[in-house]
Amino acid sequence: MTRLRQASAWRKKNESTTNDETRKVKFRHSAFVIVSSFVIQTSSFLFSAIFPTALQAEENVSVLGSKPKWSVLEKYQETITHDEFNRLIHDVYCTHGFASNLIEVSAKTAHVLIDRDSQKFFTLRFAVNNAGRKPVPHLWRPAKSLSPARADKPLVGLKVVLDPGHLGGKWAKMEERWFQVDKSRPVQEGDLTFRVARLLAPRLREFGAKVSLIRSGGEPVTAKRPDDFRELARKILIKNGVPLPREDVLDPNDPAKEQTIRWQSEILFYRYSEIRRRAALVNLKLHPDLVLCLHFNAEGWGEPTHPTLTDTNHFHLLVNGSYLAEELEFDDQRFEMIRRLLSRAYDEELPLADMIALTMARETGLPAYEYPTTNSTTKVGMSGYVYARNLLATRLYRCPVIYCEPYVMNSNDAFVRIQAGDYEGTRLINGVERKSIFREYADSVAEGLVDYYSKARARGD
């Protein structure tokens, strides 16, 4: 079958992909799944090749990952009961199931595979009961452990990192987070999220939070650039059946562009190197109590210079979870999932995400997005807006993470509001008096945090 015919077959097979997956299309290779950037045209080969399984087989880790330090998990011994572990692994993290040779749960212990060749396992000992549980060690602080706050400073002492998704400026086209209608202002997600972050930060500080932005502009956080990954990209392509890979993308609409060194090296740069560098800053330098990942959503828009606008508009939030059985085959992802489960980040994430969802729903009037399949997500919580999903950022950041996906950028309504820019007060937009879309976004997230922390921590008036 030719590459073009394969692409056509792949598109027909995946016509039911979810909205978020329209923007982050799934690609399969052997038994593994990867989430890529927004791609209009795809082939069955595609970015699945980015998994260097043959190159890193001796360590069995995912893209640009490192061999896990299983000894870190020793500090979680007897911090969780069998029933709590069972609830989290089945209802949150492994809702799609897992292989019994990877994780085995008994009444007193859980055995997690460390090395397949040597059949070495990490053994987690459960607490006998709730009364006998040891304290859960982590650097972030749950709301209930924060000191009482004044009524006018409900976020006092809270350390928040704002993570404006993607990159802006000249990098937006590379990321394929860019489109333009005629001669209108280009829509670039990385610039939109940074504008929201710049508005949200002072709002949170007014309520007492200590706020850091993970990036200070449109430039990457990582010091690496696409050229740094060209040799790795070449090796990956060769290992995956492209003996003489092309250097450059000659036509952005060519479905075989994913077989070029340039395309693969760019993905390695902006998706994997960038997010892993952001995670390093969060985990090793900033040590926040919470990370807010700010994004805008999108439906497939076709040709970015002649994009399709839609009447569809909605939002949803994501927390970490819903790992695929294939993803758990990687040693690092299995380790990161277990560490996250044991940290109890989910117990803080879910009620906070539900609260933010309710304030965003009230402020924006947008309906909840409904994934048409449950291939990679699991609906959680009570609001109807929150899903668990295994994304790189939500997995690597070692604290509670709320991943916001409001507004469909290429919806008729959101597009007009984006073109209107930022402004104070309200303006007549599409026949309705509205705040700027950026202030509406920032205000609704801030209100959600205030509502949650006001209720979850005692006040000292």
C-alpha positions in Angstrom: 0.0 0.0 0.0 1.4 3.4 -0.9 2.0 6.1 1.8 -0.9 8.2 0.4 -3.3 5.2 0.4 -2.1 4.4 3.9 -2.9 8.0 5.0 -6.4 7.8 3.5 -7.0 4.5 5.3 -5.7 5.9 8.6 -8.0 8.9 8.3 -11.1 6.7 7.7 -10.2 4.4 10.5 -9.8 7.4 12.9 -12.7 9.6 11.9 -14.1 9.1 15.4 -11.0 10.6 17.1 -11.9 13.0 19.9 -11.7 16.8 19.7 -8.6 16.9 21.8 -7.1 14.1 19.8 -7.9 16.0 16.6 -5.4 18.5 17.9 -3.1 15.7 19.4 -3.6 12.9 17.0 -2.8 9.4 18.2 -0.3 7.4 16.2 0.4 3.7 16.7 3.5 1.7 16.1 3.9 -1.9 17.3 2.2 -2.0 20.7 2.8 1.6 21.7 0.8 4.8 21.5 2.1 8.4 21.3 0.4 11.7 21.3 1.6 14.1 18.7 0.9 17.8 17.9 -1.9 19.1 15.8 -1.6 17.4 12.4 -4.0 18.0 9.6 -2.9 15.2 7.3 -1.5 11.9 8.6 -0.2 8.5 7.6 -0.1 5.2 9.3 3.7 5.5 9.6 3.9 8.9 11.0 5.1 10.0 14.3 4.8 6.7 15.9 8.4 6.4 14.5 9.4 8.8 17.2 9.4 6.0 19.7 13.1 4.9 19.6 12.3 1.4 20.8 15.1 -0.2 18.9 17.6 2.5 20.0 16.7 2.5 23.7 15.6 -1.1 24.1 18.1 -1.7 26.8 16.4 0.9 29.0 12.8 0.6 27.7 12.0 4.3 28.3 9.8 6.7 26.3 10.8 9.6 24.2 13.9 11.4 25.7 13.0 9.8 29.0 15.5 8.4 31.5 15.9 5.2 33.5 13.6 5.5 36.6 15.1 5.5 40.1 12.8 2.9 41.7 14.5 3.4 45.1 12.6 6.8 45.3 9.4 4.8 46.0 10.8 3.4 49.2 9.6 6.5 51.0 6.0 5.6 50.3 6.1 2.3 52.1 3.0 1.8 54.3 1.6 5.2 53.4 -1.4 3.7 51.6 -3.9 1.0 52.3 -4.8 -1.8 49.9 -8.3 -0.5 49.4 -7.1 3.1 48.6 -4.4 1.8 46.2 -7.0 -0.5 44.5 -9.4 2.4 44.1 -6.8 4.7 42.6 -5.3 2.2 40.2 -8.6 0.9 38.9 -10.8 4.1 38.9 -8.2 6.7 38.0 -4.8 5.6 36.7 -5.4 2.2 35.0 -9.0 2.5 33.8 -8.1 0.7 30.6 -6.6 -2.2 32.5 -3.0 -3.4 32.9 -1.0 -6.5 32.3 -0.8 -8.8 35.3 3.0 -9.3 34.7 3.5 -5.5 35.2 1.6 -4.9 38.4 0.3 -7.5 40.8 -1.8 -6.5 43.8 -2.3 -8.8 46.8 -3.8 -8.2 50.2 -0.6 -6.8 51.8 1.6 -5.7 48.9 1.8 -4.5 45.3 4.6 -5.8 43.0 5.6 -3.5 40.2 7.9 -4.7 37.4 11.2 -2.9 37.4 13.1 -5.0 34.7 11.5 -7.5 32.4 14.7 -9.3 31.5 15.8 -9.9 35.1 12.2 -10.2 36.4 13.0 -7.7 39.1 10.1 -6.1 41.0 9.5 -3.2 43.4 7.5 -4.3 46.4 5.2 -1.8 48.0 3.9 -2.7 51.4 0.4 -1.5 52.3 -0.6 0.1 55.6 -2.7 -2.3 57.6 -5.5 0.3 58.0 -6.1 4.0 57.8 -5.0 4.6 61.4 -1.7 2.9 60.7 -0.8 4.8 57.6 2.4 6.7 57.6 2.4 10.4 56.4 2.7 10.8 52.6 5.9 12.6 51.7 5.8 15.4 49.1 7.1 18.9 48.7 3.8 20.4 47.6 1.2 21.2 50.3 -2.4 20.2 50.1 -5.0 23.0 51.0 -5.8 21.4 54.3 -2.2 21.7 55.4 -1.9 25.4 54.7 -2.1 27.9 57.5 -5.4 29.7 58.1 -6.0 32.6 55.7 -7.7 35.9 56.0 -11.0 36.2 54.2 -9.5 38.7 51.7 -6.4 36.6 51.2 -7.7 33.0 50.6 -4.6 32.1 48.6 -2.0 33.5 51.0 1.2 31.3 51.0 0.0 29.1 48.0 2.8 28.6 45.5 1.4 28.4 41.9 3.2 27.9 38.6 1.4 29.1 35.5 2.4 27.0 32.4 1.2 28.8 29.3 0.9 26.0 26.8 3.1 25.8 23.6 5.4 28.5 22.2 4.6 31.8 20.6 6.0 34.1 17.9 8.1 32.5 15.2 7.7 29.0 16.7 3.9 28.8 16.4 3.9 27.7 12.7 6.5 24.9 13.6 4.2 23.7 16.3 1.2 23.8 14.0 -0.6 25.9 16.6 -1.2 28.7 14.0 -3.9 29.7 11.6 -5.0 32.9 9.8 -8.2 34.0 8.1 -7.5 36.2 5.1 -5.6 39.2 6.4 -6.8 39.0 10.0 -4.5 38.8 13.0 -2.9 35.3 13.1 -4.2 33.0 15.8 -1.2 31.5 17.7 -2.1 29.4 20.7 1.2 30.0 22.5 0.7 33.8 22.4 -2.9 33.4 23.5 -2.0 31.3 26.6 0.8 33.7 27.5 -1.6 36.6 27.5 -4.0 34.7 29.8 -1.1 33.9 32.1 0.0 37.6 32.3 -3.6 38.5 33.3 -4.1 35.6 35.7 -0.8 36.1 37.6 -1.6 39.5 39.2 -5.2 38.3 40.1 -3.8 35.4 42.0 -1.2 37.6 43.7 -4.0 39.9 44.9 -5.4 37.0 46.8 -2.0 36.2 48.4 -0.6 33.5 46.1 3.1 33.3 45.2 3.0 33.0 41.4 5.7 32.1 38.8 5.4 31.8 35.1 7.2 28.9 33.5 8.1 31.0 30.5 8.6 34.7 30.2 7.7 35.1 26.5 7.3 33.2 23.3 10.7 31.6 23.4 11.4 28.0 24.4 12.4 27.1 27.9 14.7 24.3 26.7 18.2 25.3 25.4 18.0 22.7 22.7 16.9 23.4 19.2 15.7 21.1 16.3 19.2 20.8 14.8 20.3 19.2 18.1 18.0 16.2 17.3 18.7 15.7 13.7 20.9 12.7 14.2 18.5 11.0 16.5 15.7 11.7 14.1 17.6 10.2 11.3 18.3 7.0 13.3 14.7 6.7 14.3 13.5 7.0 10.8 16.0 4.4 9.6 15.1 2.0 12.3 11.5 2.4 11.3 11.8 1.5 7.7 13.0 4.7 6.0 16.5 3.8 4.8 17.2 7.1 3.1 15.1 9.7 4.9 14.7 13.1 3.3 16.3 16.0 5.1 13.5 18.7 4.7 9.8 19.0 4.4 9.2 20.2 0.8 5.4 20.5 1.0 3.6 21.1 4.4 0.6 19.3 3.0 2.6 16.2 2.0 1.3 13.3 4.2 4.8 11.8 4.0 6.4 14.8 5.7 6.6 12.9 8.9 9.2 10.7 7.3 11.6 13.7 7.0 14.4 14.4 9.4 13.3 18.0 9.8 9.8 17.1 10.9 10.9 14.5 13.4 13.6 16.7 14.9 11.2 19.6 15.3 8.8 17.3 17.2 11.6 16.1 19.4 12.5 19.7 20.2 9.2 21.5 20.8 7.1 18.6 22.3 9.5 16.4 24.2 12.6 18.5 25.0 10.5 21.5 25.8 8.0 19.9 28.2 10.7 17.8 29.9 12.7 21.0 30.5 9.6 22.7 32.0 9.1 19.7 34.2 12.7 20.0 35.4 12.1 23.6 36.4 8.9 22.7 38.2 10.3 19.8 40.1 13.9 20.9 40.9 13.6 24.7 41.2 10.1 26.1 41.6 8.5 23.4 43.9 4.9 24.7 43.6 1.8 23.5 45.4 0.0 23.6 42.0 0.6 23.9 38.3 -2.0 25.4 36.0 -1.5 24.4 32.4 -3.2 27.0 30.2 -4.4 26.0 26.7 -7.0 26.8 24.1 -8.8 24.0 22.3 -9.5 23.6 18.6 -11.4 21.5 16.0 -9.6 20.4 12.9 -9.2 23.6 10.8 -7.7 22.1 7.6 -5.3 24.4 5.7 -4.0 27.0 8.2 -4.0 29.8 5.6 -7.6 29.0 4.6 -8.9 27.5 7.9 -12.3 26.1 8.5 -14.3 27.9 11.2 -17.0 26.0 13.1 -20.0 26.8 15.3 -18.8 24.3 17.9 -17.5 25.7 21.1 -16.9 24.0 24.5 -14.4 23.3 27.2 -13.0 20.6 29.5 -10.3 20.2 32.1 -7.7 17.3 32.4 -6.0 15.7 35.4 -3.5 12.9 35.2 -4.7 9.3 34.8 -6.3 6.9 32.4 -3.0 5.3 31.3 -3.1 3.0 28.4 -1.9 -0.6 28.8 0.6 0.0 26.0 2.0 3.1 27.8 2.6 1.1 31.0 5.0 -1.1 29.1 7.5 1.7 29.3 9.5 1.5 32.5 9.5 5.3 33.0 5.8 5.7 32.5 5.0 2.9 34.8 7.3 4.3 37.5 5.9 7.9 37.0 2.3 6.6 37.3 3.0 4.7 40.5 4.9 7.7 42.0 2.0 10.0 41.1 -0.6 7.6 42.6 1.3 7.3 45.8 1.8 11.1 46.1 -2.0 11.5 46.3 -1.9 14.4 43.9 -5.3 13.2 42.5 -7.0 13.8 45.8 -6.1 17.5 45.5 -6.5 17.8 41.7 -10.0 16.4 41.3 -12.0 18.6 43.7 -10.0 21.7 42.6 -10.6 20.8 38.9 -14.3 20.4 39.6 -14.4 23.8 41.3 -12.6 25.5 38.5 -14.9 23.8 36.0 -18.0 25.1 37.7 -16.7 28.7 37.8 -15.6 28.5 34.1 -18.9 27.1 33.1 -20.7 30.0 34.9 -18.4 32.6 33.5 -18.1 31.4 29.9 -21.5 29.7 29.4 -19.7 27.0 27.4 -21.0 23.4 27.5 -18.8 20.5 28.6 -16.9 18.7 25.9 -17.9 15.0 25.5 -15.2 12.7 24.1 -16.9 10.4 21.5 -14.7 7.5 22.6 -13.0 6.4 25.8 -9.8 5.2 24.1 -7.5 7.5 26.0 -9.7 9.3 28.6 -11.9 8.6 31.6 -14.5 11.1 32.9 -14.0 11.8 36.6 -15.5 14.0 39.2 -18.9 15.5 39.6 -18.9 18.6 37.3 -19.1 16.7 34.0 -16.2 18.8 32.6 -13.2 16.9 34.0 -11.3 14.0 32.4 -8.3 11.9 33.4 -5.7 11.5 30.7 -2.0 10.7 30.5 -0.3 13.7 29.1 3.4 14.4 29.4 3.1 17.5 31.5 0.5 16.2 33.9 2.6 13.1 34.4 6.0 14.7 34.9 5.1 17.6 37.2 5.4 16.3 40.7 2.5 18.2 42.2 -1.2 18.7 41.5 -1.7 19.8 37.9 -4.9 21.2 36.3 -4.8 21.2 32.5 -7.3 23.8 31.1 -8.7 23.4 27.6 -11.4 26.1 27.2 -12.7 27.6 24.0 -12.4 26.3 20.4 -10.0 28.7 18.8 -11.5 28.2 15.4 -15.1 28.5 16.4 -16.9 31.5 15.0 -17.5 32.9 18.4 -14.0 32.5 19.9 -12.3 33.7 16.7 -14.2 37.0 16.7 -13.4 37.4 20.4 -9.7 36.6 19.8 -9.6 39.2 17.0 -11.1 41.8 19.4 -8.0 41.4 21.6 -7.8 42.3 25.2 -9.8 45.2 26.7 -11.2 46.4 30.0 -14.8 46.2 30.9 -17.2 44.8 28.3 -17.8 45.2 24.6 -20.6 44.2 22.3 -19.3 40.9 20.7 -21.5 38.9 18.4 -24.5 40.8 19.8 -23.6 40.2 23.5 -21.8 42.4 26.0 -18.7 40.3 26.8 -15.4 40.6 28.7 -12.4 40.0 26.6 -11.9 36.3 26.1 -8.5 36.5 27.9 -9.9 38.2 31.0 -12.9 35.9 31.1 -10.5 33.0 31.0 -8.2 34.4 33.7 -11.1 35.6 36.0 -12.9 32.2 35.9 -9.7 30.3 36.8 -8.9 32.7 39.6 -12.5 32.5 41.0 -12.3 28.7 41.0 -9.1 28.8 43.0 -10.5 31.2 45.5 -13.7 29.2 45.9 -11.7 26.0 46.4 -9.1 27.3 48.9 -11.7 29.3 50.8 -13.6 26.2 51.6 -10.6 23.8 51.9 -8.5 25.7 54.4 -9.5 27.3 57.7 -9.8 31.1 57.8 -8.1 33.3 60.3 -10.0 36.6 60.1 
